[in-house]
Amino acid sequence: MKEKLSMNDTKEIKVEQDGTKTISLEEFLNHIKKVDITTENWKEYFEFEQTTEETKNPFGEVTGLRTHRNYYNR
């Protein structure tokens, strides 16, 4: 039987019959690292990629451009 954890629950890690692990909120918070992201250090945490897609008519002439900006967590 699975139990849901409340915000105040401090139970230890519990392994269910199906192999699912349930941990306390306190244990979960131990895995989170708080960092200050600034305009100077943001590249340490995110990747930026910009691509351009052209649309062409049947004669091969460019009829439109679309820019995609993608951000990824590192």
Residue pairs with C-beta under 8 A, 6 or more apart in sequence:
2 16
2 20
2 22
3 11
3 14
3 22
5 11
5 22
5 23
5 24
5 25
7 25
8 25
9 24
9 25
10 24
10 25
10 26
11 22
11 24
12 24
12 27
13 21
13 22
13 23
13 24
13 27
14 21
14 22
14 23
15 21
15 22
16 22
35 45
37 45
44 74
45 73
45 74
46 71
46 72
46 73
46 74
47 71
47 72
47 73
47 74
48 69
48 70
48 71
49 69
49 70
49 71
49 72
50 67
50 68
50 69
50 70
51 67
51 68
51 70
52 65
52 66
52 67
52 68
53 65
53 66
53 67
53 68
54 62
54 64
54 65
55 62
55 63
55 64
55 65
55 66
56 62
56 63
57 63
